[in-house]
Amino acid sequence: MKNETQVSIHPLAQFAATLRWEDVPQDVQRRAEDLWVDWFGSVLAGQGARAVQSITRFALSQGPAQGLCEILGSDTTSSPMMAALANAAASHVAEQDDVHNGSVFHPAAVVFPPALAVAQSIGASGAELMQACVAGYEVGIRVGEFLGRSHYRIFHTTATAGTLAAAAAVGRLLRLTPVQMQHAFGSAGTQSAGLWEFLRTGADSKQLHTAHAAAAGLMSAYLAQDGFTGAQDIFTGPQGLAAGMSTDADPARLIDGLENAIVTRWATAETSFKWHASCRHTHPAADALLQVMQQHGLAPADLAQVTCHVHQGAIDVLGPVVDPATVHQSKFSMGTVLALAARHGHAGLDEFDSEYLAATTVALREKVSMVLDAEVDAAYPRRWIGKVTVLTTDGRTLHGRVEEPKGDPGNTLSREEITAKALRLIAYGGALQDVPAKAAVQRLWQVAQWPRVQRLLD
């Protein structure tokens, strides 16, 4: 590429282009493997959804009909871009994929699908796949934090920061130079998109968000490899991401823990797992309600009123969903999530499918409200505190508080719980029977030892 030495390299591009698996601390390596197995369950749970099938049909119509890259949950293969498109759409629909609190970003859905497709295409090793995925996580999380809370009010950060995360992961697999990686970031940033308006009508856009981010990031990396140039200051330039998408952007977040070419912060290790099959903004309150019910021996019939004390981001995202008409829309309804959790002890995929419009669920849903809480809002997004006030039918006022919802780093899932969750999700999706599902998950735990990334499913 021309004039490589004349370009001022952003530290984030330098980091993404040079990260090696052996440079990643062992505890972060193990967390990356945890996130990989957790993602596998989500993509197989979502592959049969109507919106995902629509995106998959589109991808296959664009060809090729066969290729080296797996469309998970089917016997179909295609090109890296089309496989990434389909698998990324499937990764986010079950609302069980991981989340990083501080960036309000779901990395797995936009990092693993393009990285897997490219790794299968070029015959990369498992360690090369995982180092690329860690690069994607670290970049995407920092971009999400950089864009800030004002960005998330209008834009779906997984769709916007996700484009750069995908570019970083694929760029590392393609062995882009730091200059090429910066060009890939420029091309990815100019394609960042994804608006929350779809929530008001329960539209399918959320699956398009992850599909587009994965495919656009992949394309950006391949174009950079071919000499295609992108904006050199896509982050803070006068007409860059901060200027167009944020009023509180903080450039220091882009290089947090990367100063002086020494990594002092691994954001991958901060990523949370999702326990309930719903928008993460509902989890703190759901866990706080369950705490109150368990401590005081309450049944759903004992609940007269539940007030959720929340941060502004929860109101921005969940507030528009006042009368959920679809299963997916109900996962963004605080009342529905808490009603299912109260009735079943867990708001899971099966509970949503069969009970989201049940009369008992709807009656409980109407008893739930949200109010902005100054303490909770001040802690967000670094901490997602769960607080509820419960009025019982016999006149008691009870309070619940959860510092870290189940799945957060301080309240994380064990490998046994991650395996069990993945197997539940696979069973829900129906693509694999029990024995091959267990065998597939067991293989996934050994990803870093694979000499070559081939098909995940026989």
C-alpha positions in Angstrom: 0.0 0.0 0.0 1.3 3.4 -0.9 2.6 5.9 1.7 2.3 3.6 4.6 5.0 5.4 6.5 3.2 8.8 6.1 0.1 7.6 8.0 -0.2 8.3 11.8 -1.3 5.0 13.2 -4.0 5.0 15.9 -3.0 2.8 18.9 -6.2 0.8 18.5 -5.3 -0.2 14.9 -1.7 -1.0 16.0 -3.0 -3.2 18.8 -5.6 -5.0 16.6 -3.0 -5.7 13.8 -0.3 -7.1 16.1 -2.1 -9.0 18.9 -1.0 -12.6 19.3 -2.8 -15.3 21.2 0.3 -16.0 23.4 0.2 -12.3 24.5 -3.2 -12.7 25.9 -3.1 -13.6 29.7 -4.3 -17.1 30.4 -7.4 -16.0 32.4 -8.5 -13.8 29.4 -7.8 -16.8 27.1 -10.1 -18.9 29.2 -12.8 -16.2 29.2 -12.6 -15.9 25.4 -13.2 -19.7 25.2 -16.2 -19.3 27.6 -17.6 -16.6 25.3 -17.1 -18.8 22.2 -19.0 -21.7 23.7 -21.8 -19.4 24.9 -22.1 -17.8 21.5 -22.5 -21.3 19.8 -25.6 -21.9 21.8 -27.1 -18.6 20.8 -26.5 -19.0 17.1 -28.1 -22.5 17.1 -31.0 -21.2 19.1 -31.7 -18.5 16.6 -31.0 -20.1 13.3 -34.7 -21.2 12.7 -36.3 -17.8 13.5 -38.4 -16.3 10.7 -36.3 -13.1 10.4 -33.1 -15.1 10.4 -34.4 -17.4 7.7 -35.3 -14.4 5.6 -31.7 -13.0 5.8 -30.3 -16.5 5.2 -32.4 -16.9 2.0 -31.2 -13.5 0.8 -27.6 -14.5 1.5 -27.9 -17.7 -0.4 -29.6 -16.0 -3.3 -26.5 -13.9 -3.7 -24.3 -17.0 -3.8 -22.3 -19.0 -3.9 -24.6 -21.9 -3.1 -21.6 -23.8 -1.8 -18.4 -22.8 -0.3 -15.9 -23.4 2.6 -17.9 -21.5 5.2 -20.6 -23.0 7.3 -24.1 -21.6 7.9 -24.7 -23.1 11.3 -27.7 -25.2 11.9 -28.0 -26.2 8.3 -26.2 -28.3 5.7 -25.5 -25.2 3.7 -22.2 -23.6 3.0 -21.3 -20.4 1.2 -18.7 -17.6 1.0 -17.3 -15.9 4.0 -19.4 -12.8 3.6 -22.7 -14.7 3.2 -22.0 -17.1 6.0 -21.1 -14.2 8.3 -24.3 -12.5 7.3 -26.5 -15.5 8.1 -24.8 -16.5 11.3 -24.6 -13.0 12.7 -28.4 -12.6 12.2 -29.0 -15.9 14.1 -26.6 -14.9 17.0 -28.8 -12.1 18.3 -32.4 -13.2 18.0 -32.6 -15.4 21.1 -31.4 -12.5 23.4 -29.0 -14.9 25.1 -25.7 -13.6 23.6 -23.1 -11.9 25.8 -22.9 -8.2 26.7 -20.3 -5.8 27.9 -21.8 -3.4 30.4 -19.6 -0.3 30.1 -20.0 -0.1 26.3 -23.6 -1.6 26.2 -22.3 -3.7 23.4 -23.0 -7.4 22.4 -19.6 -8.5 21.0 -20.2 -12.2 20.2 -22.9 -11.6 17.7 -20.7 -9.5 15.4 -17.2 -10.9 16.2 -17.5 -14.7 16.1 -19.6 -15.1 12.9 -17.2 -13.2 10.5 -14.1 -14.5 12.2 -15.3 -18.1 12.0 -16.3 -17.8 8.3 -12.9 -16.3 7.4 -11.0 -18.8 9.5 -12.8 -21.6 7.7 -12.1 -20.0 4.4 -8.3 -19.5 4.8 -7.6 -22.5 7.0 -6.5 -20.6 10.1 -5.7 -22.4 13.3 -7.9 -22.3 16.4 -5.4 -20.1 18.2 -5.4 -17.6 15.2 -9.2 -17.6 15.3 -9.2 -16.8 19.0 -6.6 -14.1 18.9 -8.6 -12.4 16.1 -11.8 -12.7 18.2 -10.1 -11.1 21.2 -8.9 -8.3 19.0 -12.5 -7.8 17.8 -13.8 -7.7 21.4 -11.2 -5.3 22.6 -11.8 -2.9 19.7 -15.6 -3.1 19.7 -15.8 -2.5 23.4 -13.6 0.5 23.3 -15.4 2.0 20.4 -18.7 1.5 22.2 -17.4 3.2 25.3 -16.0 6.0 23.2 -19.3 6.7 21.6 -21.0 7.1 25.0 -24.5 7.2 26.4 -25.8 9.8 24.0 -25.0 7.5 21.1 -27.0 4.6 22.6 -30.1 6.6 23.1 -30.6 6.6 19.3 -28.2 4.1 17.9 -27.8 0.4 18.6 -24.2 0.2 19.6 -23.9 -3.5 18.6 -24.7 -2.4 15.1 -22.4 0.6 15.0 -19.3 -0.3 17.1 -19.9 -3.9 15.9 -18.9 -3.0 12.3 -15.4 -2.0 13.6 -15.2 -5.0 15.9 -15.8 -7.3 12.9 -13.2 -5.4 10.8 -10.7 -5.9 13.6 -11.3 -9.6 13.9 -11.2 -10.3 10.2 -8.3 -7.9 9.7 -6.3 -9.8 12.2 -7.0 -13.1 10.5 -6.0 -11.6 7.2 -2.8 -10.3 8.8 -3.4 -6.7 7.9 -0.6 -4.3 8.7 -1.4 -1.5 11.2 -1.8 0.9 8.3 -4.2 -1.5 6.5 -6.1 -2.0 9.8 -6.6 1.7 10.1 -8.0 1.9 6.6 -10.3 -1.0 7.5 -11.5 1.0 10.5 -12.2 3.9 8.2 -14.2 1.9 5.8 -16.1 0.1 8.7 -16.8 3.4 10.5 -18.3 5.0 7.4 -20.7 2.0 7.2 -21.8 2.0 10.9 -25.6 2.0 11.2 -28.4 0.8 13.3 -31.4 2.7 14.9 -33.6 1.8 17.8 -36.8 2.9 16.1 -37.7 -0.7 15.1 -38.7 -1.4 18.8 -41.9 0.6 18.6 -43.4 -1.8 16.1 -41.5 -5.0 16.9 -39.8 -4.9 13.5 -37.1 -7.4 12.4 -34.3 -4.8 12.2 -32.2 -6.1 15.2 -31.2 -9.2 13.2 -30.3 -7.0 10.2 -28.1 -4.9 12.5 -25.8 -7.7 13.5 -25.9 -9.2 10.0 -24.9 -5.9 8.4 -22.2 -5.1 11.0 -20.5 -8.5 10.5 -20.7 -8.4 6.7 -19.6 -4.7 6.4 -16.7 -5.2 8.8 -15.6 -8.3 6.9 -15.8 -6.4 3.6 -13.8 -3.5 5.1 -10.9 -5.8 6.1 -10.8 -7.5 2.7 -10.8 -4.2 0.9 -8.0 -2.9 3.1 -6.0 -5.9 2.2 -6.5 -5.1 -1.4 -5.2 -1.5 -1.0 -8.6 0.2 -0.5 -8.2 3.3 1.7 -10.5 4.5 4.4 -10.8 7.7 6.5 -7.7 8.2 8.6 -9.6 9.8 11.5 -12.9 8.0 11.5 -13.2 8.4 15.2 -12.7 12.1 16.0 -12.4 13.8 12.6 -14.7 16.8 12.0 -17.1 14.6 10.1 -16.3 11.3 11.8 -18.2 9.0 14.2 -18.1 11.3 17.2 -19.3 14.3 15.2 -22.2 12.4 13.6 -23.3 10.0 16.3 -22.5 11.3 19.8 -22.6 14.4 22.0 -20.5 12.9 24.8 -17.8 11.0 22.9 -14.6 10.4 25.0 -11.5 9.7 22.8 -9.6 8.5 25.8 -11.8 5.4 26.0 -10.4 4.2 22.6 -7.0 3.7 24.1 -7.9 2.8 27.7 -5.4 0.2 28.8 -3.4 0.4 25.6 -1.1 3.2 26.5 2.7 2.9 25.7 2.1 -0.4 23.7 1.4 -2.2 27.0 -2.0 -3.8 27.6 -3.1 -3.1 31.1 -6.8 -3.7 30.6 -8.4 -6.7 28.9 -12.0 -5.7 28.2 -12.8 -9.2 27.0 -12.6 -10.4 30.6 -15.2 -7.8 31.6 -17.9 -9.2 29.3 -21.1 -10.6 31.0 -23.2 -13.6 30.1 -27.0 -13.3 29.8 -29.1 -15.5 32.1 -32.7 -14.4 31.2 -33.6 -14.6 27.5 -34.4 -10.9 27.3 -32.9 -7.4 26.8 -30.1 -7.0 29.3 -31.7 -3.8 30.7 -34.4 -6.0 32.2 -32.0 -8.4 34.1 -31.0 -6.3 37.1 -34.7 -5.6 38.1 -35.7 -9.2 37.4 -32.9 -10.5 39.7 -33.9 -8.0 42.3 -37.5 -9.1 42.2 -36.6 -12.7 42.4 -34.4 -11.8 45.5 -37.4 -10.2 47.2 -39.7 -13.1 46.4 -37.3 -15.7 47.6 -36.4 -13.8 50.8 -40.0 -13.2 51.8 -41.6 -16.4 50.3 -43.8 -14.5 47.9 -45.9 -16.0 45.1 -46.9 -14.1 42.0 -50.3 -13.6 43.4 -48.8 -11.7 46.3 -47.5 -8.9 44.0 -49.7 -5.8 43.9 -47.2 -3.5 42.4 -43.5 -3.6 41.3 -41.5 -0.4 40.8 -38.2 -0.9 39.0 -35.6 1.8 39.8 -33.6 2.0 36.6 -31.0 4.0 34.6 -32.0 6.3 31.7 -30.8 3.8 29.1 -33.4 1.3 30.2 -36.1 3.9 29.9 -34.9 4.8 26.4 -34.8 1.3 25.1 -37.7 -0.4 27.0 -40.0 2.6 27.4 -41.3 2.5 23.8 -42.6 -1.1 24.3 -45.9 -0.6 26.1 -48.0 -3.3 24.5 -45.7 -6.1 23.2 -47.3 -8.0 20.3 -44.5 -10.5 19.4 -42.2 -12.8 21.4 -39.2 -10.7 20.4 -40.9 -7.4 21.3 -41.9 -8.9 24.7 -38.2 -9.4 25.5 -38.0 -5.6 25.6 -41.0 -5.2 27.9 -39.9 -4.8 31.5 -43.3 -5.9 32.7 -43.4 -9.1 30.7 -39.9 -10.1 31.7 -40.6 -9.6 35.4 -43.9 -11.4 35.1 -42.3 -14.4 33.6 -39.4 -14.4 36.1 -41.9 -14.2 38.9 -44.0 -17.0 37.6 -41.2 -19.4 36.6 -38.1 -18.2 38.5 -36.4 -17.5 35.1 -37.4 -15.7 31.9 -36.2 -18.3 29.4 -36.8 -19.0 25.8 -39.6 -21.6 26.4 -41.3 -19.3 28.9 -41.4 -16.5 26.4 -42.7 -18.6 23.5 -45.6 -20.2 25.5 -46.4 -17.6 28.1 -45.6 -14.0 27.0 -49.3 -13.3 26.2 -50.9 -15.6 28.8 -53.5 -13.9 30.9 -51.5 -14.3 34.1 -48.4 -12.8 32.5 -50.3 -9.8 31.1 -52.0 -9.2 34.5 -48.6 -9.2 36.2 -47.1 -7.1 33.4 -49.5 -4.3 34.1 -48.4 -4.1 37.7 -44.8 -3.3 36.7 -43.5 0.3 36.2 -40.1 2.0 35.8 -38.8 5.1 37.4 -35.5 6.8 36.9 -33.2 6.3 39.9 -30.3 8.8 40.4 -28.0 6.2 42.0 -28.6 3.6 39.4 -28.3 6.1 36.6 -25.0 7.5 38.0 -23.5 4.0 38.2 -24.5 3.1 34.6 -23.1 1.8 32.3 -20.1 0.6 34.3 -22.4 -1.0 36.9 -25.9 -2.2 36.3 -27.5 -2.1 39.7 -30.9 -3.8 40.2 -33.4 -2.1 42.5 -37.1 -2.8 43.0 -39.8 -1.7 45.4 -42.5 -4.3 45.8 -46.0 -3.6 47.3 -47.7 -6.8 48.4 -51.3 -7.6 48.3 -51.3 -7.6 52.2 -49.9 -4.0 52.3 -46.2 -4.6 52.9 -43.6 -2.5 51.1 -40.4 -4.6 50.4 -37.2 -3.6 48.7 -34.7 -5.6 46.6 -31.3 -4.8 45.5 -28.7 -6.7 43.3 -25.3 -5.2 42.8 -24.4 -7.6 40.0 -27.0 -9.5 38.0 -26.3 -13.2 37.4 -23.8 -13.5 34.6 -21.8 -10.3 35.4 -18.0 -10.8 36.0 -18.5 -10.8 39.8 -21.5 -13.2 39.6 -20.4 -15.1 36.5 -21.3 -18.5 35.1 -19.1 -21.5 35.7 -18.0 -23.6 32.7 -20.6 -26.2 33.8 -23.3 -23.6 33.7 -22.1 -22.3 30.3 -22.1 -25.8 28.9 -25.6 -26.5 30.3 -26.9 -23.1 28.9 -25.4 -23.9 25.4 -27.0 -27.3 25.4 -30.4 -25.8 26.4 -30.2 -23.3 23.6 -29.1 -26.0 21.0 -32.1 -28.1 22.1 -34.4 -25.1 21.7 -33.1 -24.5 18.2 -33.7 -28.1 17.2 -30.7 -28.4 14.8 -28.9 -31.1 16.8 -29.9 -34.0 18.9 -28.6 -34.4 22.4 -25.6 -36.7 21.7 -24.1 -34.7 18.8 -24.8 -31.5 20.6 -22.8 -32.6 23.6 -20.0 -33.8 21.3 -19.9 -30.4 19.4 -19.8 -28.4 22.6 -17.0 -30.6 24.0 -14.9 -30.0 20.8 -15.5 -26.2 21.1 -13.8 -26.1 24.5 -10.6 -27.2 22.8 -10.7 -24.6 20.1 -7.2 -23.1 20.9 -5.6 -26.5 20.2 -7.1 -26.9 16.7 -4.5 -27.0 14.0 -7.1 -25.9 11.5 -10.6 -24.4 11.8 -13.0 -26.7 9.9 -16.7 -27.2 10.2 -18.1 -27.0 13.7 -20.9 -29.4 12.9 -20.4 -32.8 11.1 
